[in-house]
Amino acid sequence: MSLRLAWQQYFEVWLFAAATLLYLTGFLVWNVDNSFCAELSSARASLPPLVVPFSQFHALWHCFAGYGAYISILYCCQARLSHLKQECRMKLGPVGLEIQVGKSRRPSRPKSQ
């Protein structure tokens, strides 16, 4: 569905690309973790304590994939709002990107008397 929305260009495609890139980065990190698990585990012993959490590639996979999925959901929500002619824009919030919804852009119907 997201690919079809991007093709129809309900709004800027950069959000779709960002979601895909984040998810693919997570997938790459997870595969590195699977392939080099023993080496990463032994290398962690010699790393400074502040760096050790960033060498937990399986955890990073969850972060990248989770945020990629979140951005993909925002993408679909913004496409839906655009289709409904709702005014919306992306803004930076406490957890990253979020959608700010404004007024409807639909032409108002004349009031019946």
Secondary structure by P-SEA (a helix, b strand, c coil): caaaaaaaccccaaaaaaaaaaaaaaaaaaaaaaacaaaaaaaaaacccccccccaaaaaaaaaaaaaaaaaaaaaaaaaaaaaccbbbbbbccccbbbbbcccccccccccc
